[in-house]
Amino acid sequence: MPESTRNTSRPEASFGSESDLVLMAGRKAFDIIRDQGLKPEMVKVVVGAAGGPKWLVLSGLDRVLFPHWLRGRTEPLFLLGSSVGAWRFAAAALQQPEEATERLQTAFIRQRYHPEATPREMSQILGTMLQGLLGSHGDGEILGHTQFRLSIMAARCKWPVASDNWLLLSLGLFDAALYNVVHRNALKFFFERSLFYDPREVPPFFEMDGFPMQAIPLGRHNLRHALLASASIPMTMCKVRNIPGAPKGSYRDGGVIDHHFDIPFLKDDESIVLFPHYMERIIPGWFDKPLPWRKPQPSNMDNVVVVAPSRGFVERLPHGKIPDRKDYRAFKNDDEERVAYWEAVIEESARLGESFWDIVQTDKARDLVTRLPGTE
């Protein structure tokens, strides 16, 4: 186990329990892992889902994946994230990734929201968090990383969801949700994809299908705008307007279309798409959360390997669940209790990193991997 990731307050005997993690793979990835195991040079893409506070349970896994397991790669590694997934990967691409992840999670869990906070105030809080994460040099560190190539997904909005007027926006979102029940692709009448990508290499998922898409090269002039837009939740935060280098318009949370992603990550490629995820279900878009029948296309999952906390691990967490946005309401009169709960989850998440390290170092992935539901 990498020394810097160990929690020395726990006994050594508690390390490396593979029951804390599940590995689920699509058709191609399953065969590759059963035959060859799971090695860092196999991975070409890493995916980060939207989900707000849910990402906190992945803290321990991130601290092993990026600074240690993936560090020895020589080929470019494409990081694709929506919302907080993009922020996680921005932290991972900084020169001191473990310290950056620490800054991000500390700022995230200790933020305080007044019950009557306006979207403008919430956006200001988000901007302060981003400044704390990147400082004055973070843009250059991310764009100059020797191996990592960051891609950020945002959603460019059409009328009326392009408005910050509460009534127009709420009606537009209601209509979008109804259209989405009929067919996911109907969201194209309300949103289009905006892929902000590191221009040093064209990412393998560059030609996504299903929705209109604009591909915008990232640079120092627009990286922070793209990160802000990707995390700007409709109704909760303001839109981000007229991002430099991108088509004019209003941009919001990339998770609206790509909550957990349902795209052709790799075409005719035998590489692995690693998806460190906070749950076992893959939910394509934000509006699909209440639709249990909405699943990703099996062919899009061919190369995907989901690494997620097991149900047993989640049940052993405080309150028997991972953090989510409902916690703001549940602990609205006791922020300190919420913070203590979230910090306890982060501490327990170290077990996921320990478990993953044990799996890859002892070649247990061959035996542990199962087929991703829906791809059998």
N, C-alpha and C positions, 0 to 999 in steps of 0.2 A: 504493500500500500504506500503511495507517495507520502513522504513524511509530512509535508505541509498541509495535507488534507485530513490527517488523523485528528480525532477528538480524544485526547489523552485522558479525559475525565472518565472514559468508559473502559472496562476491562478488555484486554486483548481477546479474550474468548468470545466476545460478542461480535467480532469482525467477520465479514465475509459470508453472511447468510444469504444464499442465493434465493431463498424463499421471499426475500424482500422485493425482488424484481421478477417481471415476466418479459420474455422475448417473443414477439410475434412477427412473423415474416410473410410477405407475399410470395407468389409462386416461385419466381426466379431466386429471390433472396433466400428462401427456405432451402432450396437445393444447394445453393452456394455455401451456406453456413453448415449444413449437414455434411458437406463434402470437405470443406476447407477450414471450418471454424470462422471466427470473426476477428479480423485484423485491421489495424488502422488504415493501411494502404488500400484496402478494398473500398473505403468510403469516399464517395465523390461529392455527395450533397448531405448537409445536415439541415433538418427542418425544425422551426420553432413556431409553435401554435400561439394564437391569441388566448386570452383567458384571465387577464387581471391577476389577482393574488394567487391563483392556482399555481403559478410558476414557482412560488416559494418552495414547494415540495421538491423541486428539481435542483435546488441550490447545491446540494452535496454531489449530485451527479455531474453538474456543470464543472465543478471544481476538479473533477478527475478527468473528464473528457477533454477539455480544451487546453489546460496548461500541461497535461501529462500524456494521456493516451494518444492524442492526435498531434502532439508537438513534433514528433519525429518525421512527419510526412514531408515529402519534397514537392509533390504535385499540388496544384491549386485545389483548395477545398471550398466549395460553394456553400455559403450559409444563407438560407432563405427564411425570413421571419415576417410575421404579421404582428403588429401591436407590440405587446410585451416580449414576444418572441424575437422581434427585431432588436429590442433594447438589450435582451440577454446576449445576443450575438455581437452587438456593438461593444458591450463590456468584454466579451471574450476576445475581441480583436484589438484591444488596447495592449500596450506594452506590458502592463502589470495586470493580467486578467483576473487573478484571484482577488487582488485589492479592489479592482473595478467592480467585480461582482459583489463584494462586501459593501462598497459605497452604494450601489444600486439597491440592494436589499434593505440596507439600513434606512435610506431615504424613503423607500417604498413603505416599509412597515410603520415608520414613525410619522408619516404624514397625517395631518389632522384636517378633517373636513367639517366645516360648519354646516348644520342641517339645511340652512338656507343659502348655501354657497351658489353663486351663479356660474353658468358655463364659462364666462370670462375669467372668474376667479379660479376655477378649476384648471383652465388652460394655463394661467399664470403659475400655478403650483407645478404643473407638468413641465413648464419651461425651466423653472428653478431646479427641478430634479435633473433635467437633461444637462444643464450647465454644471451641476455638481458631478455628474458622471463623466462628461467629456473634458471639463476644464477648458484651458486655452489651446491645447495641442491635440486633443483627442481625434479631431477630424483627420489630421495628417497621419496619425498612428494607424487608424482604421484603413485609410485609403492606401497606405504604404505597407501594410502587413505582407510579409513575404509569402505566406501560404493562403491565408484566408481572403475570400472574396465575398463581401457582404452584399446581399440583395434585400431590399425592403419593399414590402407590399403595402400599398395604400389604395383607397377607393376614390376615384373622381366622381363627383355627384352631379346628377341632373336634377332639374326642377321637378318637384318642390323640395326634395331632400337636400338640395344645395343651399337652402335657406336656413338661417339661424332663428327665424321667427318660430316660436314655440308651437303655434297652432299649425302652420304650414308643414313644419318638419314632422310633427307627430302624425298628421294625416298622411304625409308621404310615406313614413315608415310603416304605418298601418297598411297602406295599400301594397307596399313592397312585400310585407309579410304574407298578405293574402295571395298575391301573385306567386310567391315562392312556394306556397302549399301546392299550387297546381303544377308548377314546373320551376326547378331551380334556375334554369336559363332565363326565365322571365325577369330576373333581377337586372338584366341588361337594359331594361327600360328606365332604371333608376340609378344604376352605378356602372362604371367601367373600371377594369383593373388598371393600376398604375404600378409598373415594376421599375423601381429605382435600383440600378445595378452597377457594380464596380466595372468600369469600362476596360480594364486590362485584359479580361477574357469574357467572351460571350458565355453566359451560363447555359448549362444543358437544358434548362426548362424555359429557354427564351421564347419558344413558340408554343405558348399555352393555348388551349382551345376552349370553347364554350362561352367566352365573354369577349367583348371588344377590349383591347389592351393597348396602352401606350407604354413604351420602354424608354426610360429616361436615364442617361448616364449620371452616376453620382460624382460629385466633386465637393470641394470645400464650400462652394457657394450654395449647395442645396442639401447636404447630408442632414443637418439638424432640422431643416424644414420637413424632410421626408420622415425622419423619426418622430417628429411631433405629429405630423399628419397621420401616420400609421397607428398612433395610440389615441387619437382624438375620437372618443366614443360619442356617437350621436346622442343628442339631448343632454349629455353630461358635460361635454366640452364644446368649444367653438370649432368651427371648420378652420382649416388652414388654406388661405387664399393665395393663388398665383405663385406657386413654388418656382423659384428660378430654374430655368432650363426645361420646365415642363409646360404642357399646354395650359393656358389660362383657365381658371375655374376653382372650384371648391373641393377640397380633399378631406377625407375622414378615415376612420379606423379601417385598416386593411382586412380585419377580421369579418367585416360585413359580408364580403364575398368569400374570403379565404380564412375561415376561422381555424380549421385544422388542415386545410389544403386537400383538394381533390384535383390534381393536375398530372399530366404526363411528365414526371420528373426527369426520366431518362428514356431515350428511345434507342433501341437496338444497342444496348450497353449492358455489360455484365457487372457493373459496379454496384455499390450498395448506397441506398438512401437511408441514413440513420435518423430516426425520429425519436429523440428523448421526449417522452410525453407524460403528462400528469394523470392520464386515465387510459383505460383500455379501449374505449370507443373513439372512433374518428368521425367527427362531425364536420361535414364540408364547409358550411357557412353559418354565420351568426343566427340567421332566421331558422336554421335547421335544428336548433337545440331541442325544441319540443316535438320534433318529428322523428320518432324512433325508426321509421322505415327509410329515412334519407341516409344513404350510405355512399361512400366513394365508389367509383367505378373500379372493379377488380383489376382491370388492366393497368390502371394508374398506380396500383399498389404492388405491381410485380416485383420491383426492386427494393421495396420499403421494409425496414426492420424497425418495429416499434419497441422501445425500451421503456417500461412504465412500472410504477409502484404496483405491487401485488395487492389484491384485496385484503389479504391478511395484514400487510404493512399499514394500509390506510386505516383499517379497523383499530389498530393499536395506537394511532395518533390521538392527541388530545381532542376530545369531542367526536372522535371516530370518523373524521373527515379531513380533507385538505381545505386550506383557506379558500374563500370565495368572496365576491362582492356583497353577499348577504350579511357577511360579518359586520359590515359598517352599521347596518341597522340593528343586528342582534346585540352589538356592544356599543350602541350609540351613546349610552350614558356612562360607559366605562372604557375609554380608549386604552387605559393601561392594561386591562385584562385582555383586550384584543391583541395588543402588542406582545404581551407575555405568551399568548397562545401561538401567534405567528412565529415568534422567536423559538418556541419549543419545537414547532414543525421544522424550522430550519436546522435546528440541532439534530433532530431525528433524521433529517434528510441525508446526513453524513453516511448513514447506513446504506443508502442507495449507491453512493460512490464507492463504498467499501465492497459492496456486493458486486458491482460491475467490475471493479478491478480484479476481484477474485475470479470472476467468470472468464475474463479475457486472458488473465495470466495463467490459468490452469486449463484453458481450452474446454471449458464446460459448455460453451454456447452450442456445440453440436448436439448435446443431449437435452438442453433446456429449451431450444427454440421450438415453437409450435406454429401452426398456420394461422395467419391473421384471419379473424372471422370474416366471412364473405368472399374469401379467395380460395376456399377449399376446392 
